[in-house]
């Protein structure tokens, strides 16, 4: 008699596709690929998906359980944030530790400028604290005005506000710039939006193709360009609406193909890749692999570096979880 087959875990497949595309985009940006503005949807997508799943989890809980849930999520963010920050300070800034000012240490190394992607943790920790308030003010009447107003603020920041030295020094770390994506995630979790996922995805792709051209006019970061902002919202809505349309049956009814398996692996390990890709890219560079690839692969070298970095992150994640240090690379 054959052994019973284990039922596959139900996951939101299109959300996994978006997570996989976003984390690949993060690593490509850090690998200095050309036309990197095309991949700038990555962090807005992660913010939106975080809010989407946080809202779904909060809606299933009573108020005391909601507080415990947010506290737990905050700890899950704070521990790896501190651990990886200390590690990257040791790796990149150890020779400057004794001479660094308090402002550099607190506002820079620990404040979002310490390593590529660190600001994401700074943003999420703010959103964890504010999430009960965001849920309260996001209603069916207010959601669209809040998203639209947030988009206007982002465009104003990208085109004009970042010309101000103080605003530019603070950068994109304040939570307010990421509210459109958080509110969109909350609204999608509540089923407020409807639309055609295929058309939304097509519109997003078209807008992202325009992003490299628009970024020439943006003062600070192309995350706040019109094309990237709207495309990110479209991709977020497309992924959630496609999963909602298809339901769980299509996610568990048949064995996934190899490409879907790869997507699911990336989707389950986005946190690990996010925190460790900087280390992997640096190791590849120090080992001379980047130089070798540049000489033999040419323009494809940054893409090859990104692929190697992702593989390294996956192996590291598996190793850390094997020795019970999975807290450093997030839940699988």
VOGU-3710 file (C-alpha; in Angstrom, 3 decimals, decimal comma):
1> xxxxxxxxxx> 0,000/0,000/0,000  1,404/3,379/-0,973  2,000/5,985/1,660  -0,596/8,765/1,814  0,440/11,854/-0,076  0,840/15,025/1,925  -1,572/17,716/0,864  0,172/20,819/-0,409  -0,118/23,889/1,743  -2,618/26,372/0,376
11> xxxxxxxxxx> -0,873/29,579/-0,650  -1,936/32,593/-2,661  -0,183/31,720/-5,905  -0,450/35,127/-7,596  0,738/36,820/-4,429  3,699/34,445/-4,482  4,337/35,465/-8,094  4,352/39,108/-7,048  6,608/38,382/-4,060  9,008/36,434/-6,271
21> xxxxxxxxxx> 9,112/39,183/-8,899  9,587/41,819/-6,197  12,454/40,055/-4,431  14,194/39,385/-7,744  13,743/43,096/-8,437  15,379/43,977/-5,105  18,436/41,853/-5,868  18,672/43,168/-9,433  18,648/46,757/-8,151  21,372/45,949/-5,618
31> xxxxxxxxxx> 23,353/44,222/-8,374  23,348/47,475/-10,379  21,553/46,147/-13,424  20,711/48,650/-16,173  17,237/50,222/-16,231  16,766/49,408/-12,549  13,784/51,752/-12,306  11,702/49,036/-13,972  12,020/46,988/-10,780  11,113/49,774/-8,335
41> xxxxxxxxxx> 7,675/48,266/-7,751  9,360/45,832/-5,356  9,213/47,682/-2,026  5,728/49,193/-2,594  4,494/45,687/-3,427  6,010/44,283/-0,241  4,430/47,070/1,836  1,034/46,456/0,254  1,195/42,686/0,707  2,334/43,112/4,307
51> xxxxxxxxxx> -0,703/45,305/5,019  -2,990/42,888/3,138  -2,012/39,865/5,224  -1,814/41,880/8,437  -5,389/43,097/7,918  -6,622/39,570/7,202  -4,972/38,328/10,383  -6,254/41,231/12,487  -9,817/40,783/11,226  -9,881/37,209/12,601
61> xxxxxxxxxx> -8,859/38,298/16,098  -10,421/40,087/19,041  -8,816/43,337/20,267  -6,541/41,771/22,941  -5,362/39,170/20,414  -4,781/41,916/17,851  -2,387/43,674/20,200  -0,517/40,446/20,874  -0,358/39,743/17,145  1,136/43,166/16,352
71> xxxxxxxxxx> 3,589/42,863/19,242  4,721/39,504/17,893  5,070/40,875/14,373  7,081/43,797/15,710  9,479/41,434/17,488  9,791/39,344/14,327  10,941/42,490/12,528  13,049/44,034/15,274  15,238/40,989/15,994  16,529/40,423/12,436
81> xxxxxxxxxx> 16,723/44,182/11,861  19,077/44,596/14,824  21,032/41,411/14,124  21,663/42,138/10,451  22,369/45,805/11,148  25,047/44,937/13,686  26,493/42,374/11,286  26,618/44,832/8,374  28,144/47,529/10,588  30,876/45,040/11,482
91> xxxxxxxxxx> 31,285/44,118/7,816  31,331/47,597/6,281  31,946/50,133/9,045  34,118/48,437/11,673  37,106/50,666/10,898  34,974/53,813/11,395  33,216/52,794/14,611  35,475/54,735/16,999  35,328/57,982/15,013  31,677/57,909/13,957
101> xxxxxxxxxx> 29,383/60,547/15,436  26,223/59,664/17,343  24,199/61,153/14,499  25,904/58,831/12,002  25,365/55,772/14,182  21,732/56,422/15,131  20,470/58,303/12,110  22,558/56,492/9,526  23,764/53,031/10,478  20,672/52,184/12,539
111> xxxxxxxxxx> 18,275/54,651/10,943  17,727/53,265/7,466  20,982/54,120/5,691  23,126/51,371/7,223  22,745/48,818/4,434  20,784/48,477/1,223  17,174/47,707/2,105  17,438/48,569/5,810  14,947/51,410/5,424  12,249/48,795/4,715
121> xxxxxxxxxx> 12,476/47,639/8,333  12,296/51,225/9,564  9,108/51,733/7,544  7,478/48,475/8,651  8,230/49,081/12,318  6,444/52,426/12,019  3,488/50,779/10,294  3,241/48,069/12,965  2,821/50,743/15,641  0,336/52,730/13,582
131> xxxxxxxxxx> -1,620/49,827/12,090  -4,588/49,960/14,520  -5,034/53,647/13,641  -4,691/52,989/9,917  -7,355/50,275/10,110  -9,692/52,642/11,910  -9,442/55,515/9,434  -9,545/53,277/6,363  -13,249/52,896/5,593  -15,158/52,336/2,368
141> xxxxxxxxxx> -15,633/56,105/2,069  -12,128/57,178/2,965  -9,934/54,524/1,340  -9,846/55,933/-2,182  -9,280/59,559/-1,058  -6,500/58,370/1,260  -4,794/56,398/-1,507  -5,198/59,222/-4,014  -3,929/61,828/-1,537  -0,956/59,636/-0,683
151> xxxxxxxxxx> -0,109/59,248/-4,355  -0,223/63,016/-4,810  2,114/63,465/-1,837  4,543/60,927/-3,284  4,579/62,594/-6,674  5,097/65,983/-5,028  7,962/64,507/-2,981  9,565/62,895/-6,001  9,358/65,958/-8,213  9,713/68,858/-5,775
161> xxxxxxxxxx> 9,910/68,175/-2,017  13,170/66,246/-2,197  14,836/69,327/-3,603  14,703/70,581/-0,011  17,862/69,599/1,868  16,049/68,621/5,076  13,448/66,491/3,285  16,161/64,867/1,196  18,242/64,121/4,298  15,313/62,306/5,922
171> xxxxxxxxxx> 14,801/60,362/2,698  12,060/57,848/2,085  12,039/56,487/5,640  8,888/58,244/6,986  5,839/55,979/6,898  3,702/58,668/5,276  5,207/58,030/1,841  4,139/54,385/1,969  0,568/54,882/3,155  -1,024/54,498/-0,315
181> xxxxxxxxxx> 0,258/50,935/-0,507  -0,685/50,136/3,087  -4,212/51,479/2,610  -4,528/49,565/-0,668  -3,507/46,355/1,101  -6,071/46,932/3,848  -8,832/47,680/1,332  -8,004/44,608/-0,754  -8,102/42,410/2,345  -11,599/43,729/3,032
191> xxxxxxxxxx> -12,735/43,023/-0,527  -13,392/46,673/-1,370  -11,814/46,717/-4,828  -12,865/44,976/-8,011  -11,247/44,836/-11,422  -9,782/42,708/-14,176  -6,428/41,277/-12,991  -5,130/40,832/-16,539  -5,822/44,445/-17,500  -4,338/45,703/-14,234
201> xxxxxxxxxx> -1,172/43,667/-14,760  -0,887/44,835/-18,379  -1,271/48,458/-17,303  1,413/47,962/-14,651  3,877/46,507/-17,151  3,268/49,394/-19,556  3,805/51,947/-16,790  6,997/50,282/-15,585  8,380/50,452/-19,123  7,997/54,227/-18,848
211> xxxxxxxxxx> 9,658/54,399/-15,415  13,279/54,761/-16,667  12,265/57,762/-18,765  10,248/59,433/-16,002  12,999/58,879/-13,413  15,130/61,486/-15,185  12,715/64,128/-13,869  12,338/62,817/-10,312  14,386/64,666/-7,720  15,321/61,860/-5,326
221> xxxxxxxxxx> 13,896/58,374/-5,781  11,914/56,821/-8,598  9,827/54,941/-6,014  7,749/58,129/-5,962  7,364/58,624/-9,698  3,868/58,477/-11,153  4,631/55,387/-13,219  6,102/53,336/-10,355  3,483/54,408/-7,806  0,498/53,572/-10,021
231> xxxxxxxxxx> 2,113/50,416/-11,425  2,794/49,126/-7,912  -0,841/49,621/-6,910  -1,990/47,888/-10,110  0,286/44,884/-9,519  -0,862/44,585/-5,918  -4,517/44,669/-6,931  -3,948/42,274/-9,852  -2,299/39,643/-7,644  -4,931/39,776/-4,902
241> xxxxxxxxxx> -7,904/39,895/-7,288  -6,552/37,010/-9,365  -6,173/34,833/-6,268  -9,631/35,807/-5,092  -11,139/35,036/-8,506  -9,530/31,616/-8,792  -10,025/30,610/-5,168  -8,076/27,956/-3,306  -9,086/25,125/-5,640  -6,569/26,074/-8,313
251> xxxxxxxxxx> -3,843/26,355/-5,674  -4,219/22,822/-4,340  -5,933/20,777/-7,038  -2,881/19,666/-8,982  0,838/19,290/-8,612  2,570/22,545/-9,574  4,935/22,716/-12,539  8,675/23,390/-12,030  8,321/27,119/-12,696  5,561/27,417/-10,105
261> xxxxxxxxxx> 7,716/25,498/-7,639  10,512/28,038/-8,154  8,056/30,883/-7,633  6,807/29,328/-4,427  10,349/28,831/-3,112  11,119/32,482/-3,788  7,773/33,567/-2,361  8,431/31,670/0,879  11,953/33,025/1,219  11,594/36,701/0,324
271> xxxxxxxxxx> 12,561/37,811/3,842  15,743/35,722/3,823  16,761/36,993/0,395  15,975/40,565/1,383  18,241/40,602/4,420  21,079/38,474/3,037  21,398/39,556/-0,603  23,733/42,435/0,307  26,075/39,964/2,004  25,990/37,587/-0,957
281> xxxxxxxxxx> 26,630/40,318/-3,526  29,553/41,591/-1,454  31,019/38,090/-1,110  30,691/37,521/-4,854  32,480/40,812/-5,462  35,272/40,158/-2,955  35,846/36,698/-4,424  36,454/38,254/-7,846  33,453/36,531/-9,400  31,857/39,823/-10,419
291> xxxxxxxxxx> 35,015/40,851/-12,270  35,232/37,449/-13,956  31,597/37,587/-15,049  32,052/41,138/-16,301  34,920/39,998/-18,519  33,183/36,897/-19,865  29,470/37,661/-19,761  29,496/41,391/-20,477  26,206/43,163/-19,935  24,662/40,013/-18,505
301> xxxxxxxxxx> 27,097/40,026/-15,586  24,841/41,898/-13,107  22,020/39,457/-13,825  24,356/36,505/-13,239  25,523/38,075/-9,968  21,905/38,506/-8,897  21,112/34,868/-9,661  24,142/33,657/-7,688  23,219/35,948/-4,802  19,679/34,555/-4,660
311> xxxxxxxxxx> 20,975/30,970/-4,635  23,400/31,867/-1,855  20,602/33,423/0,184  18,466/30,296/-0,182  21,273/28,041/0,991  22,037/30,374/3,903  18,379/30,471/4,875  18,191/26,693/4,918  21,336/26,465/7,010  20,199/29,031/9,572
321> xxxxxxxxxx> 16,847/27,323/9,976  18,611/23,968/10,405  20,518/25,346/13,400  17,389/26,990/14,840  18,297/30,523/13,838  15,346/30,935/11,514  14,359/34,116/13,363  17,137/35,845/11,418  15,616/34,992/8,043  11,902/35,082/8,770
331> xx> 9,205/32,457/8,608  9,199/30,063/5,651
//
